[in-house]
Amino acid sequence: MHRTAANSARHAPGALTAATLMIAASGCAGTPHYSPPESVSHTYYVSPRGDDRDKGSSPGTAWRSLARVERVTLHPGDRLLLKGGARFSGTVILKRGEAGDASRPVVIGSYGKGRATIEATGSPGVTVHNTAGVAIRDLTLIGKGAAYTRDSGINLYSDLKDGTKLDQVTISRVDVSRFRAGITVGAAAGGTGFKDVTIRQARLHANKDVGLLTYGPTFNPDHPDYAHQNIDIADVEAYRNPGDPEAGDRHTGDGITLGGVRDVTLRDSSAHDNGKRAAAEAPAGPAGIWAYDATDVLMEHNTAYHNHTGSDVDGSGFGLDSNVSDATIQYNLAFHNDGPGFYAYTRYTNGAHTDNTMRYNISVNDARKLPLKGGLAVHGKDIRKLRIYQNTVVMTVSPNGIGRAVQLERGETGVSLRNNLLVTDGSPLVAAERGLDPRDVILQGNNYRAPEGQWSVNWAGRPYFGLAAWRAATSQETADDRPTGLTASPCFTGGPLPDIRSAADARLLVPDCDALRGKGLDLRKRFDTAPGKTDYFGHTVGTPPPIGAARPSAD
């Protein structure tokens, strides 16, 4: 994926707008700010039937507008509650000097039945600027006018100069649409950012550029620093974020993008039907879920499908992009994406893409628009110590041509593919560029299945039509001078080449015979690789493990 941290920061939705709004809001000409004692917590109510001249301290004395809210400083423990089911025009801004206590967060939410809706015209819906100790929940946010081209629905942003990590923001049970970005967590240079950010039950859709984005300043591989740390994301659905057909200078139409972060977990989430309007001239296309400029990343139990690209790159399900280290992608499902189901890529030669793992994932009929990209792809200038094992990849011919299960390109060092189950309808099982030898990429203990008479591997520009011939010519599929690898039928419960239409259909990829039971290499004993305790479906994996992401059903 041809992206840079600088581009992501430079075009980060809402950052400049948020800063501008902060300046404007802080100078409410002549309007006094009410500042209650810090030891007292207050709850403020807003209702369409309220009166801005009232106290705002109860549903019966509620204020009427968000403009009235801006005349109040929200201290730790305060709550701002909007009438459930009602709509409010405007924006909510929390700035330096407000909130700030992780143990007593300021709450912004709804009261009564249902969620309140904030309609923001030309501004973010909720902004948290240079502060934290905030909980945003039970809200619907809709962008109008210029908000679709420049703002975030929920915008967390820090440009503090002292390197402070702002502590704790929680976002839960929100629906965000028609902004440039649904939720952004961003920071300027100087070491500042956010820590302990939790995002739960968020529906992010119809946003122009991206559903969820974290970002920081330009990455320096000589002195790695990450703007944000300890980000916990679960039950997020990023869908139908279309991209910008006029944005030929950048990628748009992403689902979930994780950049500038240390220690981030994304689980039980999905990204689908994104990128349909991404520009054909863009230097890089969008992806469903991907990370860049990040370390200690965990993506698990997520689904990415029907993600698109307007160009001839990307459109992927899951990805580890430039400058990602110590990341694990596990127990995820990708299907029917325009590009690879899973990829690793870097555009830099700096050693920063290293020590990453992809395991127990399933890819079914990905690379529908770009079949030559493969269901699983490794490409870029300098990828090191990438472990790919116990995955299942099924690939059939797409309407756009013959693809391949795995695509490998030069630029790798210490990349291993072991115990993976690769199945095609005659498309190449593996395609690799010239210049790769076992020191760069090693394949061991995989199962390669294609219809009889249609088995093929394309290695360094030369086709091979049998496992033994390929092994003899390249030294692939050998370990300790002994042959490895199989060509057995996995006996999928869904038939020889099952297709899937939903996450529930992944059960069709469970092997239903003895051919692969216990046939995997003992990864811990032979390669000092932690094999994982369970398969994609949560079933205990024995030693040696099966081949692929799922234990045979009879085990």
Buried (B, 14 or more C-beta within 10 A) or exposed (E): BBBBBEBBBBBBBBBEBBBEBBEEBBEEEEEEEEEEEEEEBBBBBBBBEBBBEBEBEEBEBBBBBBBBBBEBBBBBBBBBBBBBBBEBEBBBBBBBBBBBBBEBBBBBBBBBEEBBBBBBBBBBBBBBBBBBBBBBBBBBBBBBBBBBBBBBBBBBBBBBEEEBBBBBBBBBBBBBBBBBBBBBBBBBEBBBBBBBBBBBBBBBBBBBBBBBBBBBBBBEBEEEBBBBBBBBBBBBBBBBBBBBBEBEEBBBBBBBBBBBBBBBBBBEBBBBBBBBBBBEEBBBBBBBBBBBBBBBBBBBBBBBBBBBBBBBBBBBBBBBBBBBBBBBBBBBBBBBBBBBBBBBBBBBEBBBBBBBBBBBBBBBBBBBBBBBBBBBBBBBBBBBBBBBBBBBBBBBBBEEEBBBBBBBBBBBBBBBBBBBBBBBBBBBBBBBBEEBEEEBBBBBBBBBBBEEEEBBBBBEEEEBEEBEEBBBEBEBBBBEEEEBBBBBBBBBBBEEBBBBEEBEBBBBBBBEBEBBBBBBBBBEEBBEBEBBEEBBBEBEBEEBBBBBBBBBBEB
